[in-house]
């Protein structure tokens, strides 16, 4: 289904959970505010041509692939599972990945009971594994000749070994707390995942495409700002080269004269380097003083 001449950008977002919270926070940071409907499933953005649909995360790739939504935010694990399913059914894939968003980090891993012995990946051979990601697990099993028996479960996967339904589970892991609570241990990581911005490959109306690319630029600015710091300090002119080696700026140092002081200048630096205590101590040893480190809210290259 093509919606290339639609005059509003339709975005699919997870209905609830961490991806919803972080996705909507990102949209707010790039200037998109929403007015929620009574149902909470659909809303218009205020003053911009954007509509949001709040749906189950595993429905998002279908909505984007079939063109009912132009754009979506989804975990890479869900997208990869969906794409493998399309490939298995020999159906067309109309999804492109526009951007990795840097939040929603987790990993898809296999876990077994704490009481089970594990030496290496071959310890998993012929095990029965419960999962909500059967295609990803099957692909992993084929690649490693494990001959796994796969039990497809939607939700509460972690209880399967305790109920005797399976020998192991394959599920998302973030902190590992859920595994600990169910006496499970993580033994093999299948993939790393994070939130992705995806879109349908159809062509948007020209003015909507321009608007969408502006949103991408703003997202880049938000992400760059999150990774950057604004550092200000005074330094002897003779120390500037040494200081640049310690803390190179994003586009070099900004040097400002200090009124009434001949041998020192004020230095302003935007940096994506890690600014840790030992970095500040090295700057001080090089002659820097009055050092300030500030967060950056927005940044547009």
One Martini backbone bead per residue (centre of mass of N, CA, C, O) as a GRO file, in nm:
protein
  301
    1UNK     BB    1   0.092   0.037   0.027
    2UNK     BB    2   0.056   0.367  -0.082
    3UNK     BB    3   0.136   0.711   0.084
    4UNK     BB    4   0.290   0.946  -0.080
    5UNK     BB    5   0.036   1.180  -0.068
    6UNK     BB    6   0.046   1.232   0.211
    7UNK     BB    7   0.031   1.523   0.442
    8UNK     BB    8   0.105   1.321   0.678
    9UNK     BB    9   0.299   1.192   0.930
   10UNK     BB   10   0.325   0.847   1.011
   11UNK     BB   11   0.376   0.720   1.348
   12UNK     BB   12   0.512   0.438   1.505
   13UNK     BB   13   0.456   0.344   1.852
   14UNK     BB   14   0.489   0.227   2.139
   15UNK     BB   15   0.244   0.210   2.373
   16UNK     BB   16   0.438   0.077   2.596
   17UNK     BB   17   0.721   0.162   2.768
   18UNK     BB   18   1.044   0.247   2.711
   19UNK     BB   19   1.016   0.322   2.409
   20UNK     BB   20   0.797   0.528   2.450
   21UNK     BB   21   0.937   0.725   2.642
   22UNK     BB   22   1.196   0.779   2.461
   23UNK     BB   23   1.055   0.859   2.199
   24UNK     BB   24   0.884   1.103   2.307
   25UNK     BB   25   1.128   1.258   2.414
   26UNK     BB   26   1.258   1.299   2.139
   27UNK     BB   27   1.025   1.454   2.003
   28UNK     BB   28   1.028   1.687   2.203
   29UNK     BB   29   1.328   1.778   2.143
   30UNK     BB   30   1.236   1.831   1.821
   31UNK     BB   31   0.936   1.986   1.853
   32UNK     BB   32   0.717   1.752   1.934
   33UNK     BB   33   0.384   1.784   2.018
   34UNK     BB   34   0.111   1.631   2.197
   35UNK     BB   35  -0.242   1.516   2.163
   36UNK     BB   36  -0.420   1.312   2.330
   37UNK     BB   37  -0.638   1.077   2.311
   38UNK     BB   38  -0.870   0.894   2.473
   39UNK     BB   39  -0.746   0.612   2.381
   40UNK     BB   40  -0.418   0.641   2.321
   41UNK     BB   41  -0.372   0.542   1.996
   42UNK     BB   42  -0.415   0.848   1.891
   43UNK     BB   43  -0.238   1.140   1.749
   44UNK     BB   44  -0.170   1.478   1.732
   45UNK     BB   45   0.030   1.711   1.646
   46UNK     BB   46   0.150   2.030   1.720
   47UNK     BB   47   0.192   2.231   1.433
   48UNK     BB   48   0.242   1.950   1.282
   49UNK     BB   49   0.259   1.686   1.023
   50UNK     BB   50   0.167   1.467   1.275
   51UNK     BB   51   0.106   1.117   1.341
   52UNK     BB   52   0.017   0.891   1.604
   53UNK     BB   53   0.078   0.540   1.674
   54UNK     BB   54  -0.023   0.315   1.938
   55UNK     BB   55   0.147   0.003   1.961
   56UNK     BB   56   0.260  -0.285   1.924
   57UNK     BB   57   0.580  -0.367   1.855
   58UNK     BB   58   0.506  -0.614   1.646
   59UNK     BB   59   0.328  -0.406   1.455
   60UNK     BB   60   0.517  -0.195   1.330
   61UNK     BB   61   0.650  -0.335   1.080
   62UNK     BB   62   0.380  -0.387   0.937
   63UNK     BB   63   0.283  -0.092   0.906
   64UNK     BB   64   0.534  -0.003   0.745
   65UNK     BB   65   0.549  -0.218   0.519
   66UNK     BB   66   0.234  -0.153   0.423
   67UNK     BB   67   0.193   0.182   0.456
   68UNK     BB   68   0.027   0.288   0.714
   69UNK     BB   69   0.316   0.377   0.785
   70UNK     BB   70   0.606   0.565   0.745
   71UNK     BB   71   0.700   0.543   1.053
   72UNK     BB   72   0.930   0.394   1.305
   73UNK     BB   73   0.987   0.256   1.637
   74UNK     BB   74   1.234  -0.010   1.685
   75UNK     BB   75   1.365  -0.292   1.764
   76UNK     BB   76   1.600  -0.487   1.622
   77UNK     BB   77   1.484  -0.761   1.709
   78UNK     BB   78   1.202  -0.722   1.578
   79UNK     BB   79   1.295  -0.663   1.291
   80UNK     BB   80   1.458  -0.924   1.237
   81UNK     BB   81   1.224  -1.116   1.282
   82UNK     BB   82   1.044  -1.001   1.058
   83UNK     BB   83   1.242  -1.038   0.815
   84UNK     BB   84   1.265  -1.347   0.842
   85UNK     BB   85   0.963  -1.398   0.794
   86UNK     BB   86   0.946  -1.279   0.514
   87UNK     BB   87   1.156  -1.467   0.388
   88UNK     BB   88   1.011  -1.733   0.452
   89UNK     BB   89   0.741  -1.621   0.282
   90UNK     BB   90   0.824  -1.447   0.035
   91UNK     BB   91   0.812  -1.143   0.114
   92UNK     BB   92   0.811  -0.814   0.099
   93UNK     BB   93   1.060  -0.557   0.168
   94UNK     BB   94   0.981  -0.200   0.274
   95UNK     BB   95   1.230  -0.155   0.469
   96UNK     BB   96   1.410   0.112   0.621
   97UNK     BB   97   1.704   0.230   0.776
   98UNK     BB   98   1.782   0.550   0.917
   99UNK     BB   99   1.829   0.503   1.246
  100UNK     BB  100   2.020   0.496   1.524
  101UNK     BB  101   1.920   0.603   1.866
  102UNK     BB  102   2.072   0.501   2.150
  103UNK     BB  103   1.829   0.332   2.265
  104UNK     BB  104   1.721   0.035   2.404
  105UNK     BB  105   1.932  -0.139   2.528
  106UNK     BB  106   2.008  -0.484   2.438
  107UNK     BB  107   1.982  -0.851   2.454
  108UNK     BB  108   1.997  -1.163   2.292
  109UNK     BB  109   1.955  -1.459   2.495
  110UNK     BB  110   2.074  -1.747   2.647
  111UNK     BB  111   1.916  -1.942   2.913
  112UNK     BB  112   1.980  -2.121   3.214
  113UNK     BB  113   1.993  -2.304   3.468
  114UNK     BB  114   2.197  -2.290   3.739
  115UNK     BB  115   2.217  -2.617   3.761
  116UNK     BB  116   2.337  -2.615   3.488
  117UNK     BB  117   2.567  -2.713   3.274
  118UNK     BB  118   2.847  -2.515   3.117
  119UNK     BB  119   3.095  -2.495   2.858
  120UNK     BB  120   2.956  -2.460   2.571
  121UNK     BB  121   2.759  -2.434   2.296
  122UNK     BB  122   2.727  -2.756   2.284
  123UNK     BB  123   2.544  -2.774   2.546
  124UNK     BB  124   2.273  -2.699   2.364
  125UNK     BB  125   2.220  -2.948   2.225
  126UNK     BB  126   1.884  -3.034   2.170
  127UNK     BB  127   1.736  -2.824   2.300
  128UNK     BB  128   1.466  -2.674   2.467
  129UNK     BB  129   1.341  -2.350   2.354
  130UNK     BB  130   1.214  -2.060   2.480
  131UNK     BB  131   1.035  -1.808   2.272
  132UNK     BB  132   0.969  -1.487   2.083
  133UNK     BB  133   1.225  -1.568   1.865
  134UNK     BB  134   1.227  -1.808   1.638
  135UNK     BB  135   1.394  -1.706   1.392
  136UNK     BB  136   1.654  -1.623   1.537
  137UNK     BB  137   1.699  -1.899   1.673
  138UNK     BB  138   1.707  -2.072   1.418
  139UNK     BB  139   1.945  -1.930   1.286
  140UNK     BB  140   2.143  -1.992   1.516
  141UNK     BB  141   2.116  -2.300   1.504
  142UNK     BB  142   2.215  -2.336   1.212
  143UNK     BB  143   2.496  -2.192   1.238
  144UNK     BB  144   2.566  -2.408   1.504
  145UNK     BB  145   2.449  -2.697   1.499
  146UNK     BB  146   2.206  -2.751   1.744
  147UNK     BB  147   1.917  -2.865   1.714
  148UNK     BB  148   1.678  -2.702   1.808
  149UNK     BB  149   1.394  -2.679   2.013
  150UNK     BB  150   1.105  -2.474   1.952
  151UNK     BB  151   0.926  -2.257   2.180
  152UNK     BB  152   0.651  -2.057   2.127
  153UNK     BB  153   0.633  -1.754   2.324
  154UNK     BB  154   0.415  -1.501   2.467
  155UNK     BB  155   0.559  -1.434   2.716
  156UNK     BB  156   0.694  -1.548   3.004
  157UNK     BB  157   0.958  -1.721   2.939
  158UNK     BB  158   1.113  -1.758   3.222
  159UNK     BB  159   0.911  -2.000   3.332
  160UNK     BB  160   0.963  -2.261   3.163
  161UNK     BB  161   1.183  -2.422   3.326
  162UNK     BB  162   1.016  -2.439   3.599
  163UNK     BB  163   0.775  -2.605   3.435
  164UNK     BB  164   0.917  -2.804   3.213
  165UNK     BB  165   0.896  -2.686   2.906
  166UNK     BB  166   1.214  -2.619   2.922
  167UNK     BB  167   1.571  -2.586   2.919
  168UNK     BB  168   1.540  -2.294   2.786
  169UNK     BB  169   1.606  -1.951   2.692
  170UNK     BB  170   1.507  -1.676   2.462
  171UNK     BB  171   1.593  -1.341   2.555
  172UNK     BB  172   1.577  -1.043   2.683
  173UNK     BB  173   1.855  -0.836   2.804
  174UNK     BB  174   1.962  -0.598   3.045
  175UNK     BB  175   2.031  -0.653   3.369
  176UNK     BB  176   1.937  -0.965   3.475
  177UNK     BB  177   1.713  -0.978   3.695
  178UNK     BB  178   1.504  -1.184   3.585
  179UNK     BB  179   1.695  -1.422   3.585
  180UNK     BB  180   1.759  -1.427   3.887
  181UNK     BB  181   1.456  -1.463   3.983
  182UNK     BB  182   1.463  -1.752   3.793
  183UNK     BB  183   1.734  -1.913   3.808
  184UNK     BB  184   1.916  -1.778   3.577
  185UNK     BB  185   2.166  -1.806   3.307
  186UNK     BB  186   2.379  -1.651   3.100
  187UNK     BB  187   2.551  -1.794   2.796
  188UNK     BB  188   2.430  -1.657   2.517
  189UNK     BB  189   2.482  -1.427   2.263
  190UNK     BB  190   2.309  -1.325   1.972
  191UNK     BB  191   2.231  -1.005   2.018
  192UNK     BB  192   2.221  -0.670   1.959
  193UNK     BB  193   2.014  -0.389   2.079
  194UNK     BB  194   1.813  -0.114   1.943
  195UNK     BB  195   1.680   0.166   1.847
  196UNK     BB  196   1.488   0.230   1.546
  197UNK     BB  197   1.457   0.411   1.246
  198UNK     BB  198   1.185   0.360   1.033
  199UNK     BB  199   1.082   0.309   0.681
  200UNK     BB  200   0.915   0.342   0.407
  201UNK     BB  201   1.005   0.319   0.058
  202UNK     BB  202   0.828   0.524  -0.010
  203UNK     BB  203   0.722   0.824  -0.145
  204UNK     BB  204   0.700   1.124  -0.041
  205UNK     BB  205   0.591   1.406  -0.026
  206UNK     BB  206   0.793   1.664  -0.080
  207UNK     BB  207   0.722   1.833   0.182
  208UNK     BB  208   0.748   1.583   0.372
  209UNK     BB  209   1.042   1.510   0.313
  210UNK     BB  210   1.162   1.774   0.415
  211UNK     BB  211   1.052   1.746   0.702
  212UNK     BB  212   1.182   1.474   0.771
  213UNK     BB  213   1.481   1.566   0.734
  214UNK     BB  214   1.462   1.773   0.962
  215UNK     BB  215   1.419   1.564   1.186
  216UNK     BB  216   1.686   1.417   1.146
  217UNK     BB  217   1.866   1.659   1.211
  218UNK     BB  218   1.759   1.691   1.500
  219UNK     BB  219   1.839   1.413   1.602
  220UNK     BB  220   2.138   1.450   1.556
  221UNK     BB  221   2.160   1.689   1.753
  222UNK     BB  222   2.068   1.542   2.010
  223UNK     BB  223   2.284   1.316   2.003
  224UNK     BB  224   2.532   1.500   1.997
  225UNK     BB  225   2.469   1.650   2.261
  226UNK     BB  226   2.472   1.399   2.448
  227UNK     BB  227   2.793   1.343   2.365
  228UNK     BB  228   2.844   1.635   2.466
  229UNK     BB  229   3.065   1.910   2.572
  230UNK     BB  230   3.112   2.216   2.752
  231UNK     BB  231   3.433   2.374   2.769
  232UNK     BB  232   3.580   2.592   3.022
  233UNK     BB  233   3.886   2.801   3.031
  234UNK     BB  234   4.199   2.887   3.150
  235UNK     BB  235   4.511   2.967   2.962
  236UNK     BB  236   4.808   2.945   2.855
  237UNK     BB  237   4.940   3.002   2.550
  238UNK     BB  238   5.171   2.775   2.580
  239UNK     BB  239   4.932   2.531   2.631
  240UNK     BB  240   4.745   2.476   2.380
  241UNK     BB  241   4.867   2.223   2.247
  242UNK     BB  242   4.848   2.035   2.494
  243UNK     BB  243   4.540   2.067   2.532
  244UNK     BB  244   4.454   1.958   2.254
  245UNK     BB  245   4.560   1.668   2.315
  246UNK     BB  246   4.366   1.617   2.556
  247UNK     BB  247   4.116   1.820   2.420
  248UNK     BB  248   3.956   1.797   2.152
  249UNK     BB  249   3.766   1.958   1.937
  250UNK     BB  250   3.512   1.948   1.717
  251UNK     BB  251   3.625   2.255   1.583
  252UNK     BB  252   3.806   2.340   1.790
  253UNK     BB  253   3.925   2.617   1.933
  254UNK     BB  254   3.816   2.886   2.137
  255UNK     BB  255   3.968   3.209   2.144
  256UNK     BB  256   3.981   3.438   2.430
  257UNK     BB  257   4.037   3.725   2.552
  258UNK     BB  258   4.167   3.872   2.852
  259UNK     BB  259   4.119   4.125   3.040
  260UNK     BB  260   4.441   4.234   3.138
  261UNK     BB  261   4.564   3.966   2.994
  262UNK     BB  262   4.845   3.836   2.818
  263UNK     BB  263   4.918   3.508   2.888
  264UNK     BB  264   4.601   3.463   2.869
  265UNK     BB  265   4.312   3.253   2.791
  266UNK     BB  266   4.005   3.172   2.669
  267UNK     BB  267   3.855   2.841   2.652
  268UNK     BB  268   3.645   2.685   2.404
  269UNK     BB  269   3.482   2.353   2.407
  270UNK     BB  270   3.359   2.106   2.189
  271UNK     BB  271   3.305   1.766   2.303
  272UNK     BB  272   3.314   1.394   2.256
  273UNK     BB  273   3.482   1.343   2.476
  274UNK     BB  274   3.570   1.221   2.766
  275UNK     BB  275   3.488   1.393   3.077
  276UNK     BB  276   3.697   1.341   3.328
  277UNK     BB  277   3.875   1.381   3.605
  278UNK     BB  278   4.150   1.317   3.466
  279UNK     BB  279   4.113   1.532   3.250
  280UNK     BB  280   4.107   1.779   3.440
  281UNK     BB  281   4.382   1.723   3.572
  282UNK     BB  282   4.547   1.752   3.309
  283UNK     BB  283   4.465   2.042   3.251
  284UNK     BB  284   4.581   2.159   3.511
  285UNK     BB  285   4.877   2.064   3.461
  286UNK     BB  286   4.880   2.247   3.184
  287UNK     BB  287   4.731   2.534   3.318
  288UNK     BB  288   4.450   2.518   3.385
  289UNK     BB  289   4.159   2.721   3.477
  290UNK     BB  290   3.844   2.755   3.555
  291UNK     BB  291   3.677   2.483   3.518
  292UNK     BB  292   3.409   2.405   3.286
  293UNK     BB  293   3.121   2.173   3.269
  294UNK     BB  294   2.870   2.141   3.012
  295UNK     BB  295   2.578   2.079   2.897
  296UNK     BB  296   2.394   1.988   2.594
  297UNK     BB  297   2.086   2.029   2.442
  298UNK     BB  298   2.166   2.158   2.156
  299UNK     BB  299   2.264   2.057   1.805
  300UNK     BB  300   2.380   2.215   1.489
  301UNK     BB  301   2.580   2.158   1.203
   0.00000   0.00000   0.00000
